[in-house]
Structures are given as C-alpha cells and as structure tokens.
Amino acid sequence: MLVHPQFDPVAIAIGPLAVHWYGLMYVAAFAAFILLGRYRIRSQPEIGWNVQELDDLLCWGVLGVVLGGRLGQVLFYEPGYYFSNPVEILSVWKGGMSFHGGLIGVLLALWAFGRKTGRSFLQVGDFVGPLVPLGLMFGRIGNFINGELWGRPADPSLPWAMIFPQVDDIPRHPSQLYQAGMEGLLFFLILWWYSARPRPVGAVSGAFLVGYGVFRSLGELFRSPDQGIFGQSYIVSMGQWLSLPMILIGVWLLWRAHRRASPPMP
C-alpha cells in the first residue's frame, strides 16, 4: 500500500523568503507556454505571430489565470469558507485554483488581446490552445505535492492505491496524477498533433474545449468530488457540470469551423 509522501509545501526557504512548490509549478507552466509558443512561431511562420506578441500575450494570460482561477475557486467551490475567511482569498500559494474560473479569466484576456492586435477571438484561441495542456499537467503535479484534491476510495488490491494521511487511512486513487496524465500530457500530445496542420479558424479552439471537457469529466470519476455550489455529489460532480458547457460549445465551434471551410454543394 502506497502512502502519500507528505511533501513540505515549501521547496526553497532563504531566511523569511519561502518558495512554494505550487508556485514553482506555475513558473514551469508559463515556461512551457513560452517555449512551445516560440517553437510554433519558428516552425509555422505562416500563422503570423511574433515573439513580442507571445510575450505580451503571456502577461495578459497570467492575470487571467490567477485572478479568474482564484475567483472561480471562491465562487464555484468554497464560497462559504472564503466569505467567512476573506483574507484567505489572497493566499494563492496555499493552492485552490479553479480551472474553469481561470478559463473564464483567460478568455477575457484573449478577447482583450485580440482587440488590441486586430485578431479575432478565435484566431487568438487557436494559437493559445495547444500551449496550455502541459501547464495543466504541472498544476496537477502541484496538487499532488500539496496533498489536495485527493481521489475517491480505491480497491486496496490496486497496486498504486494510496493513503493520504491528512485525510484518513482509506486507500484512494491518486487522482491528481491521473489528471496530470489525461488532461495534461495526453491532451497535449493530441492537441499538438491536431494543430500542427492548417485548420479552419475556430477548429483548434473547439478541439481544446471538447478535449479538456472530456478528459476532465473522466478524471472526476476518480477524484473525490468537491462540495461546489450544488453540494457534494458522487453522481455528477461540480467539475463535470462545469465541463458540460465546454464540450457543447466546443462541438459547435468544430461544426461551425468545418462547415464554413467546406466548399458549397453544386
């Protein structure tokens, strides 16, 4: 039986200065965004992006991720706790970031950036989508290091079933690692491959929404459900409710993009 290592959340401490693992995962995510973006700009000059625009876009995106992700956690998952402890809203280094809230923040940032650079919202989304999943993988690894978002009870005979001592002594799925693999690494490989060839405007954005929504919903089957604003449900979790509109909108964007790209029937 595996036991969660109970990592120290502080990776490096120099006097009063403490660098948390969760913060380092965000640094790794942003570094992956820049490296992948620069590679795509070099390998596909026809997309019309440059490095300066990529750097500017990252700054806009960071604000969207942090502000939207934190507000999403507060409003979608733990409103009672944070409204009773409002100072904790600022303690982002302790974890607690909602992907769906971060997505809303990023969408607003992409819209504003597109207005500034003369691009449509979907053109910006098509470029950004493939650069995101590796960052999601690093975020889930940060969740595992923090020992948060643990999984549902698992069969004790499962070789990788894990006890999280801070929760109880029940063997559980290490769902953080499942999600790191599915909505992180696997999703990245699929979306990177799909976006490597020219696609109609909006198709990559649609594929991102569908892919993340599906992989997140699958991961929720193994993750202990959060309370959420609808209460704690083991049938349809809050993460699955929030993923459903993503999937529907993504399917519509894919249909719309390919329909517009298809030649008219004679």
Steps between C-alpha positions, in 0.01 A plus 500: 500500500642837397490797735506861385851635580363810677732737320603824662306759297804731520756407236766758590528719808762775534443687823147644495471432126316175418441362153212251488482199269161618379653828387782318322242298308352824372847614393546170314161543334580850377846386382341217300258752346786724384720216368220330311374831364843599371543161338168533321582853386831378350359184343179658366579859396183502290289537817617862520610520865827638639687455827412844636131427458547165675668668798225761521234230477658311790474809723131535416448128554674495840260762631204307362617167647577631848203732544248277326629178654485636852160661461371178344616301802332749731169520313460149354647276768549658844291817528402431861859456620646797316217737584557408866879540458541771234871550573562142379389601150842662454695190616546354153825326603294256708330366186137516407466613140201412282582410141157609379535835676848538355359417157245781528779738601718388210213531250452861606875559466503341151208716392673817621831398339325424172338843501840657557679307222221495242436126521173322557437327830514156333827577320663570837335195654625272221857610567479477879311170538788257423734690735282445808475124584858457625433784743194310622723198557735703719203636694375147580848401612487799734167371634662162570797658679260704714298185578177668386220390267549137602318214331200286581541178703673229295523122514783422745637245250567778247883518487510880500217560748622764743420607854490874562573523876368855523158368391453150646647149479286391202683398178418751229568570133788747449262693276731800475745282304220357287397852404861605439527214253161541330416871486871583499741280308258292288285801415812696401618228260159477332443875468858572390466240225158632394617861483824421312310514169297798373147490641197724444479795740337387822568128453795483739310706759208259470729198530650650815161547664379151408827330594537665837132454585514128421829429679396706803169316521682166487742612771210601722390134510808427716527829690320558828232753401520853632211656687427756233202730489269202430631301797719190494377246247658167408271472196574823311777707658542876481793453262280296266219757510748772405652284225168429330455847344865489390435180307180631341659831395808315371290265286313801358829680419638193323181460297491870415869514402488199267163600354634840401818346361312245284434597136130559425307218338435556126 
